[in-house]
Amino acid sequence: MPEKKVTAATLAGAIVTILVWVLSLAGIDIPGEVAAAITTVLVAASAYLTPHSHRADLARPAGDTQPSA
């Protein structure tokens, strides 16, 4: 199963692409550079705000209280 952060970032990129297309159908022209910048900002924000997926193979051993390096 993919990492939650990757899924959120991919979905954000797709949503912006579809939104720009719908706006173009409505007669609102968004330059490609602006659409790319909006995509970049929303992908970064969604990936940053989404928590990591839990992975059992990366869990600390029982009793380990040391912070990871």
N, CA, C and O atoms as a Tripos MOL2 file, in Angstrom:
@<TRIPOS>MOLECULE
protein
  276   275    69     0     0
PROTEIN
NO_CHARGES

@<TRIPOS>ATOM
      1 N           0.8450   -1.1730    0.0000 N.3       1 MET1
      2 CA          0.0000    0.0000    0.0000 C.3       1 MET1
      3 C           0.8900    1.2370    0.0000 C.2       1 MET1
      4 O           1.8670    1.2910    0.7480 O.2       1 MET1
      5 N           0.5680    2.2340   -0.8300 N.am      2 PRO2
      6 CA          1.4350    3.4170   -0.9010 C.3       2 PRO2
      7 C           1.3650    4.2680    0.3660 C.2       2 PRO2
      8 O           0.3840    4.2350    1.1090 O.2       2 PRO2
      9 N           2.4030    5.0070    0.5800 N.am      3 GLU3
     10 CA          2.4840    5.9520    1.6970 C.3       3 GLU3
     11 C           1.3520    6.9800    1.5580 C.2       3 GLU3
     12 O           1.0510    7.4350    0.4550 O.2       3 GLU3
     13 N           0.7300    7.3410    2.6880 N.am      4 LYS4
     14 CA         -0.3620    8.3190    2.6690 C.3       4 LYS4
     15 C           0.0900    9.6380    2.0490 C.2       4 LYS4
     16 O          -0.6640   10.2730    1.3120 O.2       4 LYS4
     17 N           1.3150   10.0450    2.3470 N.am      5 LYS5
     18 CA          1.8260   11.3040    1.8120 C.3       5 LYS5
     19 C           1.8880   11.2880    0.2900 C.2       5 LYS5
     20 O           1.5670   12.2840   -0.3580 O.2       5 LYS5
     21 N           2.3000   10.1640   -0.2790 N.am      6 VAL6
     22 CA          2.3970   10.0440   -1.7340 C.3       6 VAL6
     23 C           1.0010   10.0920   -2.3540 C.2       6 VAL6
     24 O           0.7920   10.7500   -3.3740 O.2       6 VAL6
     25 N           0.0600    9.4040   -1.7450 N.am      7 THR7
     26 CA         -1.3080    9.3990   -2.2530 C.3       7 THR7
     27 C          -1.9160   10.8020   -2.2090 C.2       7 THR7
     28 O          -2.5500   11.2310   -3.1730 O.2       7 THR7
     29 N          -1.7290   11.5110   -1.1100 N.am      8 ALA8
     30 CA         -2.2800   12.8610   -0.9730 C.3       8 ALA8
     31 C          -1.6690   13.8160   -1.9870 C.2       8 ALA8
     32 O          -2.3850   14.6130   -2.5940 O.2       8 ALA8
     33 N          -0.3660   13.7460   -2.1760 N.am      9 ALA9
     34 CA          0.3070   14.6260   -3.1240 C.3       9 ALA9
     35 C          -0.1390   14.3380   -4.5560 C.2       9 ALA9
     36 O          -0.3740   15.2640   -5.3330 O.2       9 ALA9
     37 N          -0.2570   13.0620   -4.9020 N.am     10 THR10
     38 CA         -0.6950   12.6920   -6.2420 C.3      10 THR10
     39 C          -2.1230   13.1640   -6.4930 C.2      10 THR10
     40 O          -2.4290   13.6890   -7.5640 O.2      10 THR10
     41 N          -2.9870   12.9770   -5.5130 N.am     11 LEU11
     42 CA         -4.3700   13.4110   -5.6430 C.3      11 LEU11
     43 C          -4.4620   14.9290   -5.7820 C.2      11 LEU11
     44 O          -5.2620   15.4230   -6.5770 O.2      11 LEU11
     45 N          -3.6720   15.6640   -5.0370 N.am     12 ALA12
     46 CA         -3.6700   17.1280   -5.1350 C.3      12 ALA12
     47 C          -3.2520   17.5770   -6.5310 C.2      12 ALA12
     48 O          -3.8510   18.4920   -7.0960 O.2      12 ALA12
     49 N          -2.2340   16.9420   -7.0840 N.am     13 GLY13
     50 CA         -1.7940   17.2850   -8.4370 C.3      13 GLY13
     51 C          -2.8760   17.0210   -9.4670 C.2      13 GLY13
     52 O          -3.0910   17.8320  -10.3680 O.2      13 GLY13
     53 N          -3.5580   15.8930   -9.3400 N.am     14 ALA14
     54 CA         -4.6310   15.5550  -10.2810 C.3      14 ALA14
     55 C          -5.8050   16.5290  -10.1450 C.2      14 ALA14
     56 O          -6.3920   16.9400  -11.1460 O.2      14 ALA14
     57 N          -6.1400   16.8930   -8.9220 N.am     15 ILE15
     58 CA         -7.2610   17.8170   -8.7030 C.3      15 ILE15
     59 C          -6.9740   19.1760   -9.3260 C.2      15 ILE15
     60 O          -7.8510   19.7660   -9.9560 O.2      15 ILE15
     61 N          -5.7600   19.6770   -9.1550 N.am     16 VAL16
     62 CA         -5.4160   20.9720   -9.7460 C.3      16 VAL16
     63 C          -5.4810   20.8940  -11.2680 C.2      16 VAL16
     64 O          -5.9730   21.8210  -11.9130 O.2      16 VAL16
     65 N          -4.9940   19.8070  -11.8460 N.am     17 THR17
     66 CA         -5.0310   19.6490  -13.2990 C.3      17 THR17
     67 C          -6.4700   19.6620  -13.8090 C.2      17 THR17
     68 O          -6.7750   20.3280  -14.7990 O.2      17 THR17
     69 N          -7.3470   18.9310  -13.1380 N.am     18 ILE18
     70 CA         -8.7580   18.8930  -13.5390 C.3      18 ILE18
     71 C          -9.4100   20.2530  -13.3450 C.2      18 ILE18
     72 O         -10.1940   20.6910  -14.1870 O.2      18 ILE18
     73 N          -9.0910   20.9270  -12.2380 N.am     19 LEU19
     74 CA         -9.6620   22.2460  -11.9750 C.3      19 LEU19
     75 C          -9.2560   23.2550  -13.0440 C.2      19 LEU19
     76 O         -10.0890   24.0340  -13.5070 O.2      19 LEU19
     77 N          -7.9940   23.2470  -13.4380 N.am     20 VAL20
     78 CA         -7.5260   24.1640  -14.4830 C.3      20 VAL20
     79 C          -8.2440   23.8660  -15.7990 C.2      20 VAL20
     80 O          -8.6020   24.7890  -16.5310 O.2      20 VAL20
     81 N          -8.4560   22.5880  -16.1050 N.am     21 TRP21
     82 CA         -9.1660   22.2050  -17.3270 C.3      21 TRP21
     83 C         -10.6170   22.6960  -17.2810 C.2      21 TRP21
     84 O         -11.1170   23.2450  -18.2620 O.2      21 TRP21
     85 N         -11.2990   22.4970  -16.1300 N.am     22 VAL22
     86 CA        -12.6860   22.9440  -16.0000 C.3      22 VAL22
     87 C         -12.7710   24.4620  -16.1300 C.2      22 VAL22
     88 O         -13.6830   24.9810  -16.7740 O.2      22 VAL22
     89 N         -11.8330   25.1680  -15.5270 N.am     23 LEU23
     90 CA        -11.8260   26.6300  -15.6430 C.3      23 LEU23
     91 C         -11.6150   27.0700  -17.0890 C.2      23 LEU23
     92 O         -12.1900   28.0680  -17.5240 O.2      23 LEU23
     93 N         -10.7980   26.3320  -17.8340 N.am     24 SER24
     94 CA        -10.5950   26.6860  -19.2460 C.3      24 SER24
     95 C         -11.8870   26.4870  -20.0480 C.2      24 SER24
     96 O         -12.1630   27.2500  -20.9740 O.2      24 SER24
     97 N         -12.6770   25.4670  -19.6970 N.am     25 LEU25
     98 CA        -13.9720   25.2650  -20.3550 C.3      25 LEU25
     99 C         -14.9330   26.4070  -20.0510 C.2      25 LEU25
    100 O         -15.8050   26.7340  -20.8560 O.2      25 LEU25
    101 N         -14.7600   27.0120  -18.8690 N.am     26 ALA26
    102 CA        -15.6090   28.1370  -18.4680 C.3      26 ALA26
    103 C         -15.0940   29.4640  -19.0190 C.2      26 ALA26
    104 O         -15.6580   30.5180  -18.7260 O.2      26 ALA26
    105 N         -14.0320   29.4170  -19.8110 N.am     27 GLY27
    106 CA        -13.4980   30.6280  -20.4250 C.3      27 GLY27
    107 C         -12.4550   31.3460  -19.5960 C.2      27 GLY27
    108 O         -12.0420   32.4510  -19.9460 O.2      27 GLY27
    109 N         -12.0220   30.7390  -18.5050 N.am     28 ILE28
    110 CA        -10.9880   31.3490  -17.6570 C.3      28 ILE28
    111 C          -9.6560   30.7460  -18.0540 C.2      28 ILE28
    112 O          -9.4220   29.5510  -17.8750 O.2      28 ILE28
    113 N          -8.7880   31.5840  -18.5960 N.am     29 ASP29
    114 CA         -7.4900   31.1110  -19.0820 C.3      29 ASP29
    115 C          -6.4270   31.2750  -17.9960 C.2      29 ASP29
    116 O          -6.1770   32.3850  -17.5270 O.2      29 ASP29
    117 N          -5.8140   30.1790  -17.6050 N.am     30 ILE30
    118 CA         -4.7390   30.2080  -16.6140 C.3      30 ILE30
    119 C          -3.4470   29.8180  -17.3340 C.2      30 ILE30
    120 O          -3.3630   28.7300  -17.9040 O.2      30 ILE30
    121 N          -2.4500   30.6850  -17.3150 N.am     31 PRO31
    122 CA         -1.1850   30.3370  -17.9740 C.3      31 PRO31
    123 C          -0.5850   29.0600  -17.3840 C.2      31 PRO31
    124 O          -0.7560   28.7660  -16.2010 O.2      31 PRO31
    125 N           0.1140   28.3150  -18.2250 N.am     32 GLY32
    126 CA          0.7150   27.0610  -17.7980 C.3      32 GLY32
    127 C           1.6490   27.2200  -16.6180 C.2      32 GLY32
    128 O           1.6960   26.3650  -15.7340 O.2      32 GLY32
    129 N           2.4000   28.3230  -16.6030 N.am     33 GLU33
    130 CA          3.3370   28.5540  -15.5060 C.3      33 GLU33
    131 C           2.6010   28.7310  -14.1840 C.2      33 GLU33
    132 O           3.0610   28.2540  -13.1460 O.2      33 GLU33
    133 N           1.4710   29.4070  -14.2180 N.am     34 VAL34
    134 CA          0.6820   29.6290  -13.0040 C.3      34 VAL34
    135 C           0.0490   28.3120  -12.5520 C.2      34 VAL34
    136 O           0.0260   28.0060  -11.3590 O.2      34 VAL34
    137 N          -0.4640   27.5380  -13.5060 N.am     35 ALA35
    138 CA         -1.0430   26.2370  -13.1640 C.3      35 ALA35
    139 C           0.0150   25.3320  -12.5380 C.2      35 ALA35
    140 O          -0.2670   24.6210  -11.5740 O.2      35 ALA35
    141 N           1.2230   25.3550  -13.0800 N.am     36 ALA36
    142 CA          2.3100   24.5370  -12.5200 C.3      36 ALA36
    143 C           2.6810   25.0100  -11.1180 C.2      36 ALA36
    144 O           2.9470   24.1900  -10.2400 O.2      36 ALA36
    145 N           2.7010   26.3150  -10.9020 N.am     37 ALA37
    146 CA          3.0340   26.8420   -9.5780 C.3      37 ALA37
    147 C           1.9540   26.4730   -8.5560 C.2      37 ALA37
    148 O           2.2710   26.0950   -7.4280 O.2      37 ALA37
    149 N           0.6910   26.5800   -8.9470 N.am     38 ILE38
    150 CA         -0.4040   26.1930   -8.0500 C.3      38 ILE38
    151 C          -0.2910   24.7120   -7.7070 C.2      38 ILE38
    152 O          -0.4560   24.3190   -6.5520 O.2      38 ILE38
    153 N          -0.0120   23.8990   -8.7110 N.am     39 THR39
    154 CA          0.1450   22.4610   -8.4910 C.3      39 THR39
    155 C           1.2810   22.1860   -7.5110 C.2      39 THR39
    156 O           1.1260   21.3960   -6.5800 O.2      39 THR39
    157 N           2.4110   22.8330   -7.7190 N.am     40 THR40
    158 CA          3.5670   22.6260   -6.8510 C.3      40 THR40
    159 C           3.2610   22.9980   -5.4030 C.2      40 THR40
    160 O           3.6080   22.2550   -4.4850 O.2      40 THR40
    161 N           2.6230   24.1250   -5.1980 N.am     41 VAL41
    162 CA          2.3100   24.5790   -3.8440 C.3      41 VAL41
    163 C           1.3220   23.6260   -3.1590 C.2      41 VAL41
    164 O           1.5150   23.2580   -2.0000 O.2      41 VAL41
    165 N           0.2680   23.2290   -3.8750 N.am     42 LEU42
    166 CA         -0.7300   22.3520   -3.2560 C.3      42 LEU42
    167 C          -0.2080   20.9400   -3.0340 C.2      42 LEU42
    168 O          -0.5740   20.2990   -2.0490 O.2      42 LEU42
    169 N           0.6370   20.4450   -3.9270 N.am     43 VAL43
    170 CA          1.2450   19.1260   -3.7220 C.3      43 VAL43
    171 C           2.1490   19.1580   -2.4920 C.2      43 VAL43
    172 O           2.0960   18.2560   -1.6560 O.2      43 VAL43
    173 N           2.9720   20.1920   -2.3830 N.am     44 ALA44
    174 CA          3.8660   20.3020   -1.2320 C.3      44 ALA44
    175 C           3.0740   20.4370    0.0710 C.2      44 ALA44
    176 O           3.4050   19.7970    1.0690 O.2      44 ALA44
    177 N           2.0360   21.2630    0.0610 N.am     45 ALA45
    178 CA          1.2380   21.4650    1.2730 C.3      45 ALA45
    179 C           0.5160   20.1790    1.6800 C.2      45 ALA45
    180 O           0.4890   19.8270    2.8590 O.2      45 ALA45
    181 N          -0.0610   19.4900    0.7180 N.am     46 SER46
    182 CA         -0.7880   18.2620    1.0690 C.3      46 SER46
    183 C           0.1560   17.1790    1.5690 C.2      46 SER46
    184 O          -0.1780   16.4480    2.5010 O.2      46 SER46
    185 N           1.3330   17.0680    0.9580 N.am     47 ALA47
    186 CA          2.3040   16.0700    1.4220 C.3      47 ALA47
    187 C           2.8260   16.4300    2.8150 C.2      47 ALA47
    188 O           3.0330   15.5450    3.6450 O.2      47 ALA47
    189 N           3.0370   17.7060    3.0730 N.am     48 TYR48
    190 CA          3.5430   18.1380    4.3730 C.3      48 TYR48
    191 C           2.5160   17.8960    5.4840 C.2      48 TYR48
    192 O           2.8710   17.4750    6.5850 O.2      48 TYR48
    193 N           1.2500   18.1640    5.1870 N.am     49 LEU49
    194 CA          0.2050   18.0740    6.2090 C.3      49 LEU49
    195 C          -0.3170   16.6590    6.4360 C.2      49 LEU49
    196 O          -0.9560   16.3960    7.4550 O.2      49 LEU49
    197 N          -0.0610   15.7590    5.5170 N.am     50 THR50
    198 CA         -0.5530   14.3880    5.6520 C.3      50 THR50
    199 C           0.4000   13.5850    6.5320 C.2      50 THR50
    200 O           1.6110   13.6140    6.3140 O.2      50 THR50
    201 N          -0.1300   12.8700    7.5220 N.am     51 PRO51
    202 CA          0.7420   12.0680    8.3940 C.3      51 PRO51
    203 C           1.3040   10.8510    7.6500 C.2      51 PRO51
    204 O           0.7160   10.3740    6.6800 O.2      51 PRO51
    205 N           2.4370   10.3670    8.1200 N.am     52 HIS52
    206 CA          3.0350    9.1640    7.5460 C.3      52 HIS52
    207 C           2.1400    7.9650    7.7850 C.2      52 HIS52
    208 O           1.3890    7.9210    8.7590 O.2      52 HIS52
    209 N           2.2240    6.9980    6.8920 N.am     53 SER53
    210 CA          1.5490    5.7180    7.1050 C.3      53 SER53
    211 C           2.3310    4.9320    8.1470 C.2      53 SER53
    212 O           3.5580    5.0080    8.2090 O.2      53 SER53
    213 N           1.6050    4.1750    8.9640 N.am     54 HIS54
    214 CA          2.2750    3.3090    9.9350 C.3      54 HIS54
    215 C           2.8470    2.1060    9.1930 C.2      54 HIS54
    216 O           2.1560    1.4760    8.3920 O.2      54 HIS54
    217 N           4.0990    1.7950    9.4620 N.am     55 ARG55
    218 CA          4.7270    0.6150    8.8650 C.3      55 ARG55
    219 C           5.2600   -0.2560    9.9820 C.2      55 ARG55
    220 O           6.1670    0.1280   10.7200 O.2      55 ARG55
    221 N           4.6760   -1.4360   10.0900 N.am     56 ALA56
    222 CA          5.0690   -2.3570   11.1650 C.3      56 ALA56
    223 C           6.5340   -2.7660   11.0520 C.2      56 ALA56
    224 O           7.1820   -3.0310   12.0640 O.2      56 ALA56
    225 N           7.0580   -2.8190    9.8290 N.am     57 ASP57
    226 CA          8.4520   -3.2320    9.6620 C.3      57 ASP57
    227 C           9.4330   -2.1660   10.1390 C.2      57 ASP57
    228 O          10.6270   -2.4390   10.2640 O.2      57 ASP57
    229 N           8.9490   -0.9660   10.4040 N.am     58 LEU58
    230 CA          9.8180    0.1020   10.9110 C.3      58 LEU58
    231 C           9.5530    0.4100   12.3830 C.2      58 LEU58
    232 O          10.1220    1.3540   12.9320 O.2      58 LEU58
    233 N           8.7010   -0.3750   13.0150 N.am     59 ALA59
    234 CA          8.3800   -0.1470   14.4290 C.3      59 ALA59
    235 C           9.5840   -0.4340   15.3000 C.2      59 ALA59
    236 O          10.3840   -1.3200   15.0000 O.2      59 ALA59
    237 N           9.7080    0.3160   16.3750 N.am     60 ARG60
    238 CA         10.7910    0.0880   17.3260 C.3      60 ARG60
    239 C          10.5630   -1.1960   18.0910 C.2      60 ARG60
    240 O           9.4200   -1.5860   18.3280 O.2      60 ARG60
    241 N          11.6140   -1.8430   18.4690 N.am     61 PRO61
    242 CA         11.4710   -3.0340   19.3130 C.3      61 PRO61
    243 C          10.8340   -2.6670   20.6440 C.2      61 PRO61
    244 O          11.0010   -1.5440   21.1200 O.2      61 PRO61
    245 N          10.1100   -3.5940   21.2500 N.am     62 ALA62
    246 CA          9.4620   -3.3560   22.5440 C.3      62 ALA62
    247 C          10.5040   -2.9370   23.5710 C.2      62 ALA62
    248 O          11.5700   -3.5450   23.6550 O.2      62 ALA62
    249 N          10.2090   -1.9160   24.3440 N.am     63 GLY63
    250 CA         11.1180   -1.4590   25.3840 C.3      63 GLY63
    251 C          12.1240   -0.4180   24.9100 C.2      63 GLY63
    252 O          12.8400    0.1440   25.7400 O.2      63 GLY63
    253 N          12.2080   -0.1390   23.6230 N.am     64 ASP64
    254 CA         13.1600    0.8410   23.1000 C.3      64 ASP64
    255 C          12.6090    2.2340   23.3560 C.2      64 ASP64
    256 O          11.5840    2.6130   22.7890 O.2      64 ASP64
    257 N          13.2810    2.9940   24.2050 N.am     65 THR65
    258 CA         12.8350    4.3480   24.5320 C.3      65 THR65
    259 C          13.7480    5.4150   23.9590 C.2      65 THR65
    260 O          13.5190    6.6050   24.1750 O.2      65 THR65
    261 N          14.7670    5.0130   23.2410 N.am     66 GLN66
    262 CA         15.7050    5.9630   22.6520 C.3      66 GLN66
    263 C          15.0870    6.5950   21.3980 C.2      66 GLN66
    264 O          14.5050    5.8890   20.5750 O.2      66 GLN66
    265 N          15.2100    7.9090   21.2490 N.am     67 PRO67
    266 CA         14.7220    8.5420   20.0120 C.3      67 PRO67
    267 C          15.5680    8.0610   18.8320 C.2      67 PRO67
    268 O          16.7580    7.7780   18.9690 O.2      67 PRO67
    269 N          14.9210    7.9790   17.6800 N.am     68 SER68
    270 CA         15.6710    7.5660   16.4880 C.3      68 SER68
    271 C          16.5840    8.6820   16.0370 C.2      68 SER68
    272 O          16.2830    9.8570   16.2440 O.2      68 SER68
    273 N          17.6990    8.3230   15.4200 N.am     69 ALA69
    274 CA         18.6970    9.3190   14.9880 C.3      69 ALA69
    275 C          18.2720   10.0340   13.7550 C.2      69 ALA69
    276 O          18.9960   10.9000   13.2620 O.2      69 ALA69
@<TRIPOS>BOND
     1     1     2 1
     2     2     3 1
     3     3     4 2
     4     3     5 am
     5     5     6 1
     6     6     7 1
     7     7     8 2
     8     7     9 am
     9     9    10 1
    10    10    11 1
    11    11    12 2
    12    11    13 am
    13    13    14 1
    14    14    15 1
    15    15    16 2
    16    15    17 am
    17    17    18 1
    18    18    19 1
    19    19    20 2
    20    19    21 am
    21    21    22 1
    22    22    23 1
    23    23    24 2
    24    23    25 am
    25    25    26 1
    26    26    27 1
    27    27    28 2
    28    27    29 am
    29    29    30 1
    30    30    31 1
    31    31    32 2
    32    31    33 am
    33    33    34 1
    34    34    35 1
    35    35    36 2
    36    35    37 am
    37    37    38 1
    38    38    39 1
    39    39    40 2
    40    39    41 am
    41    41    42 1
    42    42    43 1
    43    43    44 2
    44    43    45 am
    45    45    46 1
    46    46    47 1
    47    47    48 2
    48    47    49 am
    49    49    50 1
    50    50    51 1
    51    51    52 2
    52    51    53 am
    53    53    54 1
    54    54    55 1
    55    55    56 2
    56    55    57 am
    57    57    58 1
    58    58    59 1
    59    59    60 2
    60    59    61 am
    61    61    62 1
    62    62    63 1
    63    63    64 2
    64    63    65 am
    65    65    66 1
    66    66    67 1
    67    67    68 2
    68    67    69 am
    69    69    70 1
    70    70    71 1
    71    71    72 2
    72    71    73 am
    73    73    74 1
    74    74    75 1
    75    75    76 2
    76    75    77 am
    77    77    78 1
    78    78    79 1
    79    79    80 2
    80    79    81 am
    81    81    82 1
    82    82    83 1
    83    83    84 2
    84    83    85 am
    85    85    86 1
    86    86    87 1
    87    87    88 2
    88    87    89 am
    89    89    90 1
    90    90    91 1
    91    91    92 2
    92    91    93 am
    93    93    94 1
    94    94    95 1
    95    95    96 2
    96    95    97 am
    97    97    98 1
    98    98    99 1
    99    99   100 2
   100    99   101 am
   101   101   102 1
   102   102   103 1
   103   103   104 2
   104   103   105 am
   105   105   106 1
   106   106   107 1
   107   107   108 2
   108   107   109 am
   109   109   110 1
   110   110   111 1
   111   111   112 2
   112   111   113 am
   113   113   114 1
   114   114   115 1
   115   115   116 2
   116   115   117 am
   117   117   118 1
   118   118   119 1
   119   119   120 2
   120   119   121 am
   121   121   122 1
   122   122   123 1
   123   123   124 2
   124   123   125 am
   125   125   126 1
   126   126   127 1
   127   127   128 2
   128   127   129 am
   129   129   130 1
   130   130   131 1
   131   131   132 2
   132   131   133 am
   133   133   134 1
   134   134   135 1
   135   135   136 2
   136   135   137 am
   137   137   138 1
   138   138   139 1
   139   139   140 2
   140   139   141 am
   141   141   142 1
   142   142   143 1
   143   143   144 2
   144   143   145 am
   145   145   146 1
   146   146   147 1
   147   147   148 2
   148   147   149 am
   149   149   150 1
   150   150   151 1
   151   151   152 2
   152   151   153 am
   153   153   154 1
   154   154   155 1
   155   155   156 2
   156   155   157 am
   157   157   158 1
   158   158   159 1
   159   159   160 2
   160   159   161 am
   161   161   162 1
   162   162   163 1
   163   163   164 2
   164   163   165 am
   165   165   166 1
   166   166   167 1
   167   167   168 2
   168   167   169 am
   169   169   170 1
   170   170   171 1
   171   171   172 2
   172   171   173 am
   173   173   174 1
   174   174   175 1
   175   175   176 2
   176   175   177 am
   177   177   178 1
   178   178   179 1
   179   179   180 2
   180   179   181 am
   181   181   182 1
   182   182   183 1
   183   183   184 2
   184   183   185 am
   185   185   186 1
   186   186   187 1
   187   187   188 2
   188   187   189 am
   189   189   190 1
   190   190   191 1
   191   191   192 2
   192   191   193 am
   193   193   194 1
   194   194   195 1
   195   195   196 2
   196   195   197 am
   197   197   198 1
   198   198   199 1
   199   199   200 2
   200   199   201 am
   201   201   202 1
   202   202   203 1
   203   203   204 2
   204   203   205 am
   205   205   206 1
   206   206   207 1
   207   207   208 2
   208   207   209 am
   209   209   210 1
   210   210   211 1
   211   211   212 2
   212   211   213 am
   213   213   214 1
   214   214   215 1
   215   215   216 2
   216   215   217 am
   217   217   218 1
   218   218   219 1
   219   219   220 2
   220   219   221 am
   221   221   222 1
   222   222   223 1
   223   223   224 2
   224   223   225 am
   225   225   226 1
   226   226   227 1
   227   227   228 2
   228   227   229 am
   229   229   230 1
   230   230   231 1
   231   231   232 2
   232   231   233 am
   233   233   234 1
   234   234   235 1
   235   235   236 2
   236   235   237 am
   237   237   238 1
   238   238   239 1
   239   239   240 2
   240   239   241 am
   241   241   242 1
   242   242   243 1
   243   243   244 2
   244   243   245 am
   245   245   246 1
   246   246   247 1
   247   247   248 2
   248   247   249 am
   249   249   250 1
   250   250   251 1
   251   251   252 2
   252   251   253 am
   253   253   254 1
   254   254   255 1
   255   255   256 2
   256   255   257 am
   257   257   258 1
   258   258   259 1
   259   259   260 2
   260   259   261 am
   261   261   262 1
   262   262   263 1
   263   263   264 2
   264   263   265 am
   265   265   266 1
   266   266   267 1
   267   267   268 2
   268   267   269 am
   269   269   270 1
   270   270   271 1
   271   271   272 2
   272   271   273 am
   273   273   274 1
   274   274   275 1
   275   275   276 2
@<TRIPOS>SUBSTRUCTURE
     1 MET1         2 RESIDUE 1 A MET
     2 PRO2         6 RESIDUE 1 A PRO
     3 GLU3        10 RESIDUE 1 A GLU
     4 LYS4        14 RESIDUE 1 A LYS
     5 LYS5        18 RESIDUE 1 A LYS
     6 VAL6        22 RESIDUE 1 A VAL
     7 THR7        26 RESIDUE 1 A THR
     8 ALA8        30 RESIDUE 1 A ALA
     9 ALA9        34 RESIDUE 1 A ALA
    10 THR10       38 RESIDUE 1 A THR
    11 LEU11       42 RESIDUE 1 A LEU
    12 ALA12       46 RESIDUE 1 A ALA
    13 GLY13       50 RESIDUE 1 A GLY
    14 ALA14       54 RESIDUE 1 A ALA
    15 ILE15       58 RESIDUE 1 A ILE
    16 VAL16       62 RESIDUE 1 A VAL
    17 THR17       66 RESIDUE 1 A THR
    18 ILE18       70 RESIDUE 1 A ILE
    19 LEU19       74 RESIDUE 1 A LEU
    20 VAL20       78 RESIDUE 1 A VAL
    21 TRP21       82 RESIDUE 1 A TRP
    22 VAL22       86 RESIDUE 1 A VAL
    23 LEU23       90 RESIDUE 1 A LEU
    24 SER24       94 RESIDUE 1 A SER
    25 LEU25       98 RESIDUE 1 A LEU
    26 ALA26      102 RESIDUE 1 A ALA
    27 GLY27      106 RESIDUE 1 A GLY
    28 ILE28      110 RESIDUE 1 A ILE
    29 ASP29      114 RESIDUE 1 A ASP
    30 ILE30      118 RESIDUE 1 A ILE
    31 PRO31      122 RESIDUE 1 A PRO
    32 GLY32      126 RESIDUE 1 A GLY
    33 GLU33      130 RESIDUE 1 A GLU
    34 VAL34      134 RESIDUE 1 A VAL
    35 ALA35      138 RESIDUE 1 A ALA
    36 ALA36      142 RESIDUE 1 A ALA
    37 ALA37      146 RESIDUE 1 A ALA
    38 ILE38      150 RESIDUE 1 A ILE
    39 THR39      154 RESIDUE 1 A THR
    40 THR40      158 RESIDUE 1 A THR
    41 VAL41      162 RESIDUE 1 A VAL
    42 LEU42      166 RESIDUE 1 A LEU
    43 VAL43      170 RESIDUE 1 A VAL
    44 ALA44      174 RESIDUE 1 A ALA
    45 ALA45      178 RESIDUE 1 A ALA
    46 SER46      182 RESIDUE 1 A SER
    47 ALA47      186 RESIDUE 1 A ALA
    48 TYR48      190 RESIDUE 1 A TYR
    49 LEU49      194 RESIDUE 1 A LEU
    50 THR50      198 RESIDUE 1 A THR
    51 PRO51      202 RESIDUE 1 A PRO
    52 HIS52      206 RESIDUE 1 A HIS
    53 SER53      210 RESIDUE 1 A SER
    54 HIS54      214 RESIDUE 1 A HIS
    55 ARG55      218 RESIDUE 1 A ARG
    56 ALA56      222 RESIDUE 1 A ALA
    57 ASP57      226 RESIDUE 1 A ASP
    58 LEU58      230 RESIDUE 1 A LEU
    59 ALA59      234 RESIDUE 1 A ALA
    60 ARG60      238 RESIDUE 1 A ARG
    61 PRO61      242 RESIDUE 1 A PRO
    62 ALA62      246 RESIDUE 1 A ALA
    63 GLY63      250 RESIDUE 1 A GLY
    64 ASP64      254 RESIDUE 1 A ASP
    65 THR65      258 RESIDUE 1 A THR
    66 GLN66      262 RESIDUE 1 A GLN
    67 PRO67      266 RESIDUE 1 A PRO
    68 SER68      270 RESIDUE 1 A SER
    69 ALA69      274 RESIDUE 1 A ALA
